[in-house]
Amino acid sequence: MFSRSKGGPKHVRPADAPRSAALAQSMSAEPEPGAPERGPWDATYAPEGVQRLDLGSLQIPAVDGVEVRVQANPDGGVEQVVLVVGESALQLGVFAAPRTEGIWDEVRGEIAEAMAADGVRPQEVDGPYGTELLARVETPQGPADVRFVGVDGPRWMVRGLYQGPVATDPSLEGALGQCLEGLVVVRDQEARPVREALPLRLPQEMAEHAQQHLADGDGPGAPDPAVH
């Protein structure tokens, strides 16, 4: 690339032109994020020797007393993951995010705005992963407390939704909290739009179990595959 001025053409140095965001990032000496002190873990730093339920982009540690309820489509794609202990539950989701920028603050703000539009007054509270969102919402079964938790990782974000008694009393997290802290995210190398849900799938034996229910004529009303 050249620039004409008095004295003839000259080469343009990289410092002469404004840097694009991508160029600035590529030329920076900023190191890759190091290993966190606690999970959820990126697969790069996941502790070894832990038994986990492999759902593809998300691996859930086996914790005594926790029932894993998985809702899947006929092709084995997982549409919902809920962990249950007694009257408390933790719904999990994992989404694409930028490598170095977290998106939980922005997502949390949008959740709060959506709730406010429905007449709900969410409250921000401090938690072990930062700012959480607590609210009481209306459900077909009546008012219910919910608490949203977000964890930013490298190119992913985990969103947890606590429901039941654990929503208002974090001291009850117990085994559910252990599961959240022990999650492993396996982020593929495919470029994905920010906030796109990362693909989840049933393990082969669970997928075969679900297909057998359909083959037996149980249809969509069959129980969701579950692991205790």
Protein Blocks (a to p, Z undefined) as FASTA:
>chain_A
ZZddehiaadddfklpccdfklmmmmpccdcddddfbdcddfklgcehiacddehjaccd
ddehiacdddddfkopafbdcddehjbccddddddddfklcfklmmmmmmmmmmmmnopa
cdddddfkbpadddddddfkbpcdddddddddehiacddddehjklmmmklnmmmmmmmm
mpccdddfbdcdehiacdddddfklmmmmmmmmmnonojmbccdddZZ
